[in-house]
Amino acid sequence: MGFTDDTSRKIHELASLFEHNADAVVVFDRNGFCAGANPAAERLAGVGRNELNQRSYLTFVAPDARHAARAAFRRVMRGESFATDSAIVDSHGERIEVNGTSVPIVLDGLVAGAYFIGSDVTEKRRLEAAVREQTERVRELYLVSASPSGNAEAQISAALAVGCRRLHCAAGYVTRVDRGRVRYLYAYGSPLPGPGNDPVDGSLHRLVLEAREPLAIESLRRGEVRAFVGVPISIEDADFGTLSLVSTQQDASFGEADRDFVGLIGGLVASIIERQEQRRRAELLAFYDPLTELPNRTLLYDRLAQAIAGAERHATVFAVHFYDLDGFKAVNDSHGHLRGDEVLRIVARRLERAARAEDTVARLGGDEFVVLQPVVHSRADVEALSARFTAALDEPLVVGGTAYRMSASVGVAIYPGDGRDVRTLLARADAALYRVKTRGGNGIEFVSPP
């Protein structure tokens, strides 16, 4: 195609730029009515240019964006060029987010109209909003993880609360799955369900464990539950249980970002539980006997010191029972230390069962046990409690098919008459025990004569 002069060529170039521009280009007159639109604008609005012409720009704009659109049109009519965000409604009633530039049309020094050059950024805005939402979710979850509170229950409840709020769920749960049973450990938004010892087979938790990754189940109807999203929890690379969130909304759904977020919550909860287990193990090592899991010497001394402080403050009396098993050495000598260890574990469990809630049963070492009786009104109280413990040992202890009969020698010291500090009380109770041993064992001896 030939051109007669430069002006004609430029006109055709501008027309080509208008017609073939990938962005929507709309021309408005001074009154805001459409005076022209390119094919990209037709595609954006979903109508032909004949339908666009002579329509006010406000008829394209979404209702909630019209106030800003009026302000933008006034600016461009004052001769300003600027970038702007807006939203239109297409011929199908769908909202479209638009980003573009408003440019005044200036003829002979006067603003005769305006160009709007823009593009559909709906998907971009959706992705940006999703990123912002996920960022806020993660930030809120981080604040839970960074909480100075050492209370595992409070932190897990807060993590479940974040998940429920962000995913519009009614309740959240953390379970422990062990030996084919599901036990509910923590709940948010609802009480712990039932007795908390349900079979895992046939449950949603089984599906979560088998999925090995966040699992969403929608269009579900189990009671009030309409949708479910869960993630398996692993502690030290071993299956522990599940974390789940449930929705009661009719059309609830969980996208990939939602499932990823639930995975983050599960990871946080797993780390909280793991820290809790580590603290528990550290406490066991520091304060409990590894063989019998009874309080050890360190914890016993602390309990005795507390008992002394309380007795001094309230002018009360307490007793220390020192137990030594009669004939235990023969078990070790005849059947070995492993068999002896098993006998000690059984003795520990029997003493624990015989103890009352307020009593402390501790193992000092070997076959020596100590019982702290925190309140004593008379020697009869001491004798009655001692009888409970010795009776607990009367029944034979069966280990590996062999029955062992075990009795105990008991020495008793009473605070404050037999001593006012921990070491004195234990030493005198031990001396009383020795006197029982010299008589053949299987008896009780007080530090002070009755």
NORGI-V337803 format. One record per backbone hydrogen bond with DSSP energy under -0.5 kcal/mol. NH is the residue of the N-H (numbers start at 0). CO is the residue of the C=O. E is the energy in kcal/mol with one decimal. If there is no record, write none. Layout:
BEGIN
<<NH:CO:E> <NH:CO:E>>
END
This chain:
BEGIN
<<8:4:-1.8> <9:5:-2.6> <10:6:-2.3> <11:7:-2.2> <12:8:-2.4> <13:9:-2.6> <14:10:-2.3> <15:11:-2.4> <16:12:-2.5> <17:13:-2.2> <18:14:-2.8> <19:15:-2.8> <20:16:-0.5> <23:117:-2.5> <25:115:-2.3> <26:35:-3.0> <27:113:-3.0> <28:32:-2.5> <29:111:-0.8> <31:28:-2.1> <33:54:-2.4> <34:26:-3.8> <35:26:-1.0> <37:24:-2.0> <40:37:-0.7> <41:37:-1.7> <42:38:-2.5> <43:39:-2.0> <44:40:-2.4> <45:41:-2.0> <46:41:-1.1> <50:47:-0.6> <51:47:-1.2> <52:48:-2.5> <53:33:-3.2> <54:51:-1.6> <56:31:-2.6> <58:55:-1.6> <59:56:-1.3> <60:56:-1.0> <61:86:-3.0> <64:61:-2.2> <65:61:-0.5> <65:62:-1.1> <68:64:-1.9> <69:65:-2.5> <70:66:-1.8> <71:67:-2.3> <72:68:-2.4> <73:69:-2.1> <74:70:-1.7> <75:71:-2.2> <76:72:-1.9> <77:73:-0.7> <77:74:-0.9> <78:75:-1.4> <79:74:-1.7> <81:101:-1.8> <83:99:-3.1> <85:97:-2.8> <87:95:-2.6> <88:59:-2.2> <89:93:-2.4> <90:44:-1.8> <92:89:-2.1> <95:87:-2.8> <97:85:-2.7> <98:118:-2.0> <99:83:-2.6> <100:116:-2.6> <101:81:-2.9> <102:100:-0.5> <102:114:-2.6> <104:112:-2.6> <105:103:-0.7> <106:104:-0.5> <106:109:-2.9> <109:106:-2.0> <111:104:-3.3> <111:109:-0.7> <112:104:-1.0> <113:27:-2.5> <114:102:-3.4> <115:25:-2.4> <116:100:-2.4> <117:23:-2.5> <117:115:-0.5> <118:98:-2.2> <120:96:-2.8> <120:118:-0.6> <121:96:-0.6> <124:120:-3.1> <125:121:-2.4> <126:122:-2.6> <127:123:-2.6> <128:124:-2.8> <129:125:-2.4> <130:126:-2.5> <131:127:-2.6> <132:128:-2.7> <133:129:-2.7> <134:130:-2.7> <135:131:-2.5> <136:132:-2.5> <137:133:-2.7> <138:134:-2.6> <139:135:-2.6> <140:136:-2.3> <141:137:-2.6> <142:138:-2.0> <143:139:-1.3> <144:140:-2.2> <145:141:-2.4> <146:143:-1.2> <151:149:-0.8> <154:150:-2.1> <155:151:-2.7> <156:152:-2.4> <157:153:-2.2> <158:154:-2.3> <159:155:-2.5> <160:156:-2.1> <161:157:-2.1> <162:158:-2.1> <163:159:-2.7> <164:160:-2.6> <165:161:-2.8> <166:162:-2.0> <167:164:-0.6> <168:163:-2.5> <169:245:-2.1> <170:245:-1.4> <171:187:-2.3> <172:243:-2.7> <173:185:-2.2> <174:241:-2.9> <175:182:-3.0> <176:239:-2.4> <177:175:-0.6> <177:180:-2.2> <180:177:-1.5> <181:197:-4.2> <182:175:-2.8> <182:180:-0.5> <184:173:-2.6> <184:182:-0.5> <185:173:-1.7> <187:171:-2.4> <195:192:-0.7> <197:181:-1.8> <199:179:-2.3> <202:199:-2.0> <205:199:-0.6> <206:202:-1.0> <207:203:-2.0> <208:204:-2.5> <209:205:-2.3> <210:206:-1.8> <211:207:-1.3> <214:229:-3.1> <216:227:-3.5> <219:225:-2.9> <221:224:-1.9> <224:221:-2.0> <225:246:-3.5> <226:246:-1.6> <227:216:-2.5> <228:244:-2.3> <229:214:-2.7> <230:242:-2.5> <232:240:-2.9> <234:237:-2.7> <237:234:-1.3> <239:232:-2.7> <240:232:-1.6> <241:174:-0.6> <242:230:-2.4> <243:172:-2.5> <244:228:-2.8> <245:170:-2.6> <246:226:-2.6> <251:248:-1.2> <258:254:-2.3> <259:255:-2.6> <260:256:-2.1> <261:257:-2.3> <262:258:-2.0> <263:259:-1.7> <264:260:-2.2> <265:261:-2.6> <266:262:-2.1> <267:263:-2.4> <268:264:-2.8> <269:265:-2.4> <270:266:-2.0> <271:267:-2.1> <272:268:-2.7> <273:269:-2.6> <274:270:-2.4> <275:271:-2.3> <276:272:-2.5> <277:273:-2.4> <278:274:-2.5> <279:275:-2.3> <280:276:-2.7> <281:277:-2.5> <282:278:-2.6> <283:279:-2.4> <284:280:-2.4> <285:281:-2.2> <286:282:-2.9> <287:283:-2.0> <288:293:-3.6> <292:288:-2.8> <294:360:-0.9> <295:286:-2.5> <299:295:-2.6> <300:296:-2.7> <301:297:-1.7> <302:298:-2.6> <303:299:-2.8> <304:300:-2.3> <305:301:-2.3> <306:302:-2.4> <307:303:-2.4> <308:304:-2.2> <309:305:-2.6> <310:306:-2.6> <311:307:-2.5> <312:308:-2.0> <313:309:-2.3> <314:310:-1.4> <315:310:-1.2> <317:414:-0.9> <318:372:-2.4> <319:412:-3.1> <320:318:-0.5> <320:370:-3.0> <321:319:-0.5> <321:410:-3.2> <322:320:-0.6> <322:368:-3.7> <323:408:-2.0> <324:366:-1.4> <325:406:-2.6> <327:324:-0.8> <330:326:-0.8> <330:327:-0.8> <331:327:-1.6> <332:328:-2.7> <333:329:-2.5> <334:330:-2.8> <335:331:-1.7> <339:335:-1.9> <340:336:-3.0> <341:337:-1.8> <342:338:-2.0> <343:339:-2.2> <344:340:-2.1> <345:341:-2.0> <346:342:-2.6> <347:343:-2.5> <348:344:-2.1> <349:345:-2.2> <350:346:-2.6> <351:347:-2.4> <352:348:-2.3> <353:349:-2.0> <354:350:-1.5> <358:355:-1.1> <359:371:-1.6> <361:359:-0.5> <361:369:-2.9> <362:294:-2.1> <363:361:-0.5> <363:367:-1.8> <364:367:-1.2> <367:364:-2.5> <368:322:-2.1> <368:366:-0.5> <369:361:-2.5> <370:320:-2.6> <371:359:-2.7> <372:318:-2.8> <372:370:-0.7> <373:371:-0.8> <375:316:-2.3> <380:377:-0.7> <381:377:-1.2> <382:378:-2.8> <383:379:-2.4> <384:380:-2.1> <385:381:-2.6> <386:382:-2.2> <387:383:-1.4> <388:384:-1.7> <389:385:-2.7> <390:386:-2.2> <391:387:-1.3> <392:388:-0.8> <392:389:-0.7> <393:390:-1.1> <394:390:-0.6> <396:403:-3.5> <397:395:-0.6> <398:396:-0.6> <398:401:-2.9> <401:398:-1.9> <403:396:-3.0> <405:392:-0.7> <405:403:-0.5> <406:325:-0.6> <408:323:-2.8> <409:442:-2.6> <410:321:-2.3> <411:444:-2.5> <412:319:-2.2> <414:317:-2.7> <417:413:-3.3> <418:415:-1.1> <424:420:-2.2> <425:421:-2.4> <426:422:-2.6> <427:423:-2.5> <428:424:-2.1> <429:425:-2.4> <430:426:-2.0> <431:427:-2.1> <432:428:-2.0> <433:429:-2.1> <434:430:-1.5> <435:431:-1.3> <436:432:-2.2> <437:433:-2.3> <438:434:-0.8> <438:435:-0.9> <439:436:-1.9> <440:435:-2.6> <442:407:-0.6> <444:409:-2.2> <446:411:-2.3>>
END
